[in-house]
Amino acid sequence: MMSDLPFDDEHAPLYSMGQVAQMLDVQQAFLRRLDQHDVVTPSRSEGGRRRYSRRDIMTVQRVTRMADEGMTLIAIRRILELEHELARLREELAEAKARLEE
């Protein structure tokens, strides 16, 4: 039986900054700025280089669209934080409902 491969995991940090910049047609400086502003924080390789997962790439793509619409990185970061918090609260609510139904 074959184990899951890293590229099967959307959170596996497989892509370099150069690859992501080329894939999404953005400047590497833009990707660095997203990291500096804690909008998208990729993993780091042992050598300290940024490594992006498929999930990170999808987020960068979304952030790029919001930035193209004129949103600031601070506003974008806040939107992402609120969406994450909402997802967490929905999970907590579902768990609470499940406990009540037991």
C-alpha positions, 0 to 999 in steps of 0.5 A: 500500500502506498502512503500519501505523497507530499504533493497530495497534502495541500499544506505541504510546503513544496513551492519556492517563492520564484515558482509561486511568483511565476505561477501567479504572475506576481513579483517576488517583492509582493510575496515578501511584502505579504509575509512581512505584513503577516498576510501569507506566512509560508513555511521556511526550508532548513536554509531559511527560504520561503516554501509555499503550500498549495493552500498558501498559493490559493491564499496569495491568489485571493489576496492578489485579487483583493489588492487589485480591487484596491484593498490595503494589505492591512484590510486584507489581513483583517478579512483573513483573520475574521474568516479564520475566526468565523470558521473556528467558531462554526466548528465550536458550534457544531461540536457543541450541537453534537454534544447536546444531541448525545 
